[in-house]
Amino acid sequence: MPPFDLKTGQPLVDNSGKENYSVMTGKYLLEQMAKNPQLIAISSATPMVMGFFPEQRKQAGKQFMDVGIAEEHAVAFASGLAKSGVKPVYGVYGTFLQRAYDQLSEDLCMNNNPALILVFLTGVYGIPDESHQSFFDIIEISDIPNMVYLAPICKEEYLAMLAWGMKQNEFPVAIRVPTNGVISKKVPLLDDYSDLNKAVVMQQGSEVAVIAVGSFYELGESVVKLLEEQHGIKATLINPRYLTGVDHELLDRLNEHHKLVITIEDGIVDGGYGEKVDNYLGTSSLKVVNYGFEKKFVDRYVASELMKASGLTNSQIVEDIMGYLK
């Protein structure tokens, strides 16, 4: 948590000129609370992560609840509220959600209650301290039965997924809030994301397919651009949208005009999203290469340096691709 004024709760670092997902989320939730008295925002001692400063908490009144440093209770509480017909939205740092794995699995997902969890500051652009990292959330959350874990690539997609997650009543839903800055894109948006695991092709190409997840979609875009500029290869670029499963029909179609599939994710490779793609395509003729981070703890890192050390720059990936195509 950044330094803040003890009296006002306002951060001491001036980010007033910058749009951010925390403030955006708080504003959106307050607008929706005014329309729906059954909408409840939940925090576990980190209200600012979802844009609830003292003024916003006062405005929300009884529709905002902070349970203290008790993530386990927050998830169980959200599950119970959802079961009773209330619409709970729990905002939490990814690193702290690790404390509530049992509640995610048995209280929330086993009962298939439609609570919404907003997971902030995940991956390499999150908190760099060893004890507060969140490189493991994709592994932790995406393989729990019934859970739908979404990875928006821009603010438009985030708000569309947020709106759907709040109104739907079929699934427990988590959204991996982007951490690479607030970016606007023209991307196909849905009112209903309940047709699960349907990815979207953002650029149709051939020979190489790049599947770029969430906050690393920008990296995928730059890889595709550099590949065409340097080697004349127009690659297919895919936004998977869902972390809890893969689009079998889309992956099957890649066999027709592609030789290589690259997955890029802002998380640990072992057990991550890319391995889901690899497992499905394992018996096909396609070569699959997964990019992400090594399974280890890294303390006080610089994001750009860790990315380079992990082979996660556009030039490194393009060089690898050309080697794989030989």
C-alpha positions in Angstrom: 0.0 0.0 0.0 1.5 3.4 -0.9 2.0 6.1 1.8 -1.2 7.9 2.7 -2.4 10.8 4.9 -3.6 9.4 8.2 -6.5 11.9 8.5 -7.9 11.8 4.9 -6.8 8.4 3.7 -5.6 10.0 0.5 -2.3 8.8 -1.1 0.7 11.0 -0.6 1.8 10.2 -4.2 -0.1 12.4 -6.6 -1.6 10.2 -9.3 -4.6 12.6 -9.8 -3.7 13.1 -13.4 -3.6 9.4 -14.2 -6.5 7.2 -14.8 -6.2 4.0 -12.8 -8.3 0.8 -12.3 -8.8 1.4 -8.5 -10.5 4.8 -8.9 -12.4 3.6 -12.0 -13.7 0.6 -10.1 -14.9 2.6 -7.1 -16.7 5.1 -9.3 -18.4 2.4 -11.3 -19.5 0.5 -8.1 -20.9 3.6 -6.5 -22.9 4.4 -9.7 -24.3 0.8 -9.6 -25.0 1.0 -5.8 -27.3 3.9 -6.4 -29.3 1.7 -8.8 -29.2 -1.5 -6.8 -29.4 -1.5 -3.0 -28.5 -5.2 -3.1 -25.0 -4.5 -4.4 -22.4 -4.8 -1.6 -18.7 -3.9 -1.9 -16.3 -5.9 0.4 -12.8 -5.1 1.5 -10.3 -6.9 3.8 -8.5 -3.9 5.2 -7.5 -2.6 1.7 -10.4 -0.4 0.7 -8.3 1.9 -1.5 -7.5 -1.0 -3.9 -11.1 -0.8 -5.1 -11.3 3.0 -5.0 -13.1 3.3 -1.7 -11.4 6.2 0.1 -13.2 7.8 3.2 -15.5 9.9 0.9 -16.5 6.9 -1.2 -17.1 4.7 1.9 -19.3 7.4 3.4 -21.3 7.6 0.2 -21.7 3.9 0.0 -22.8 3.6 3.7 -24.1 0.1 4.5 -23.3 -1.0 1.0 -19.6 -1.1 1.8 -18.2 -3.5 4.4 -14.6 -3.9 5.5 -13.9 -7.2 7.4 -10.4 -6.3 8.4 -7.3 -8.4 7.7 -9.4 -11.5 7.2 -9.4 -12.6 3.5 -10.8 -16.0 4.5 -13.8 -14.4 6.0 -14.2 -12.0 3.1 -14.6 -14.8 0.6 -16.9 -16.9 2.9 -18.9 -13.8 3.6 -19.2 -13.0 -0.1 -20.3 -16.6 -0.8 -23.0 -16.4 1.8 -24.3 -13.0 0.6 -24.4 -14.4 -3.0 -26.3 -17.4 -1.8 -28.9 -15.2 -0.2 -29.4 -13.1 -3.4 -27.2 -10.2 -2.6 -24.6 -9.1 -5.2 -21.2 -9.0 -3.4 -18.1 -7.6 -5.1 -14.9 -8.3 -3.2 -11.8 -6.3 -4.2 -8.4 -7.7 -3.0 -4.7 -7.7 -3.8 -3.7 -10.9 -5.5 -1.0 -11.6 -3.0 -3.5 -11.6 -0.1 -6.1 -13.7 -1.8 -3.7 -16.6 -1.4 -4.7 -16.7 2.3 -8.3 -17.7 1.3 -7.7 -20.7 -1.0 -9.8 -23.0 1.2 -12.7 -20.6 1.2 -12.4 -20.0 -2.6 -12.6 -23.8 -3.2 -15.1 -25.1 -0.6 -17.1 -22.1 0.5 -17.5 -20.3 -2.8 -16.9 -22.6 -5.8 -18.1 -25.9 -4.3 -21.4 -24.1 -3.6 -21.3 -22.4 -7.0 -22.3 -19.1 -5.5 -22.2 -16.1 -7.9 -19.9 -13.7 -6.0 -17.5 -11.5 -7.9 -13.9 -11.1 -6.9 -11.6 -8.4 -8.4 -8.0 -9.4 -8.2 -5.6 -6.4 -8.2 -1.8 -6.1 -8.6 -1.0 -9.5 -10.0 2.1 -10.4 -12.0 5.3 -8.6 -12.7 3.8 -5.1 -12.5 2.3 -5.8 -9.1 4.2 -5.5 -5.8 7.9 -6.5 -6.2 8.6 -7.5 -2.6 9.1 -11.2 -2.2 6.4 -11.5 0.5 3.8 -9.6 -1.5 4.2 -11.0 -5.0 1.2 -12.4 -7.0 2.8 -14.5 -9.8 0.8 -17.6 -8.7 -2.8 -16.4 -9.0 -3.5 -18.0 -12.4 -2.4 -21.4 -11.0 -4.3 -20.9 -7.8 -7.6 -19.7 -9.1 -8.1 -21.0 -12.6 -8.2 -24.7 -11.8 -10.9 -24.6 -9.1 -14.1 -26.2 -10.5 -16.9 -23.8 -11.3 -14.7 -20.7 -11.1 -14.6 -18.4 -14.1 -11.4 -16.4 -14.1 -11.3 -13.5 -16.7 -8.3 -11.6 -18.0 -9.3 -8.3 -19.7 -6.7 -6.6 -21.9 -8.1 -3.0 -21.7 -10.4 -0.8 -19.7 -13.3 -1.3 -22.1 -13.1 -5.1 -21.7 -12.6 -4.8 -18.0 -15.8 -2.7 -17.6 -17.8 -5.1 -19.8 -16.6 -8.1 -17.7 -17.2 -6.2 -14.5 -20.8 -5.4 -15.6 -21.5 -9.0 -16.5 -19.9 -10.4 -13.4 -22.1 -8.3 -11.2 -25.4 -9.2 -13.0 -24.9 -12.9 -13.7 -26.1 -15.6 -11.4 -24.5 -18.8 -12.8 -20.9 -18.8 -11.6 -18.4 -17.6 -9.1 -16.4 -15.0 -11.2 -13.0 -13.5 -10.7 -11.4 -10.8 -12.8 -7.7 -10.3 -13.1 -7.5 -6.5 -13.2 -4.9 -5.3 -15.7 -1.7 -4.0 -14.2 0.1 -2.5 -17.2 -1.8 0.9 -17.0 -5.2 1.9 -18.2 -5.3 1.2 -22.0 -8.1 1.8 -24.4 -8.6 -0.6 -27.3 -11.2 -1.5 -30.0 -12.0 -5.0 -28.9 -15.1 -7.1 -29.4 -17.2 -6.7 -26.2 -19.9 -9.0 -24.9 -22.9 -8.3 -22.7 -22.8 -12.0 -21.7 -19.6 -13.9 -21.0 -21.4 -17.1 -19.9 -20.5 -19.0 -23.1 -17.2 -19.9 -21.5 -13.7 -20.1 -22.8 -14.4 -18.4 -26.1 -11.3 -16.5 -27.2 -11.2 -13.8 -29.8 -8.9 -13.5 -32.8 -7.7 -9.9 -32.9 -5.6 -10.4 -36.0 -5.9 -13.2 -38.5 -2.6 -14.4 -39.9 -0.8 -17.7 -40.6 2.3 -19.8 -39.7 2.6 -18.4 -36.2 -0.2 -17.8 -33.6 0.4 -15.7 -30.6 -2.0 -16.1 -27.6 -1.3 -13.2 -25.2 -3.0 -13.1 -21.8 -4.4 -10.0 -20.1 -1.7 -7.5 -19.1 0.7 -9.2 -21.5 -1.5 -8.7 -24.5 0.5 -5.5 -25.2 3.6 -7.6 -25.3 1.9 -10.0 -27.7 0.9 -7.1 -29.9 4.5 -5.9 -30.1 5.8 -9.4 -30.9 3.4 -9.7 -33.8 4.3 -6.3 -35.1 8.0 -6.9 -34.9 7.7 -10.3 -36.5 6.0 -8.7 -39.5 8.4 -5.8 -39.7 11.6 -7.8 -39.5 10.6 -11.1 -41.2 7.4 -10.5 -43.2 5.4 -13.0 -41.2 1.8 -11.8 -40.4 1.0 -13.8 -37.3 -2.4 -14.5 -35.8 -3.0 -12.7 -32.5 -5.4 -14.0 -30.0 -7.0 -12.6 -26.8 -8.0 -15.6 -24.8 -10.2 -13.6 -22.3 -10.7 -16.7 -20.1 -8.0 -18.2 -17.8 -10.1 -21.2 -16.7 -10.2 -23.0 -20.0 -9.2 -22.9 -23.6 -11.2 -22.5 -26.8 -11.0 -25.9 -28.3 -12.7 -24.9 -31.6 -10.3 -22.0 -32.2 -7.2 -24.1 -31.3 -8.4 -26.9 -33.7 -8.6 -24.3 -36.5 -5.0 -23.3 -35.9 -3.9 -26.6 -37.3 -5.0 -25.5 -40.8 -2.5 -22.7 -41.4 -0.1 -22.6 -38.5 3.1 -24.3 -37.5 3.8 -22.7 -34.2 1.7 -21.5 -31.2 3.2 -19.1 -28.7 1.5 -18.3 -25.3 2.5 -15.3 -23.3 1.3 -14.8 -19.7 2.1 -12.6 -16.8 2.5 -15.4 -14.3 4.3 -18.7 -13.6 4.7 -21.0 -16.6 4.4 -24.3 -14.6 0.7 -25.0 -14.3 -0.3 -21.7 -16.0 -2.6 -20.9 -18.8 -0.1 -21.8 -21.5 0.1 -25.3 -20.2 -3.6 -25.7 -20.8 -3.1 -24.8 -24.5 -0.1 -27.1 -24.6 -2.0 -30.0 -23.1 -4.8 -29.7 -25.6 -2.6 -29.4 -28.6 -0.1 -32.0 -27.4 -1.3 -34.7 -29.9 -1.5 -32.2 -32.9 1.3 -31.4 -35.4 1.6 -27.9 -33.9 4.6 -26.9 -31.9 3.6 -25.0 -28.7 6.0 -22.8 -26.7 4.9 -21.2 -23.4 6.3 -17.9 -22.2 6.0 -16.6 -18.6 8.1 -16.6 -15.4 10.1 -19.3 -13.7 8.6 -20.9 -10.5 10.6 -19.1 -7.8 10.5 -16.2 -5.4 12.2 -12.9 -6.6 12.7 -10.1 -4.2 12.8 -6.4 -4.9 13.1 -6.8 -8.6 12.8 -4.2 -11.4 10.1 -5.3 -13.8 11.9 -4.6 -17.0 15.0 -6.4 -15.8 13.1 -9.4 -14.7 11.2 -9.5 -18.0 14.5 -9.5 -19.9 16.1 -12.1 -17.7 13.0 -14.3 -18.3 13.2 -13.9 -22.1 10.1 -11.8 -22.2 11.0 -8.9 -24.5 9.6 -8.7 -28.0 13.0 -9.0 -29.6 13.9 -12.1 -27.6 10.6 -13.8 -28.4 10.8 -13.0 -32.1 14.3 -14.4 -32.2 13.1 -17.6 -30.6 10.2 -17.8 -33.0 12.5 -17.7 -36.0 14.6 -20.4 -34.5 11.6 -22.6 -33.9 10.4 -22.2 -37.5 13.7 -23.5 -39.0 
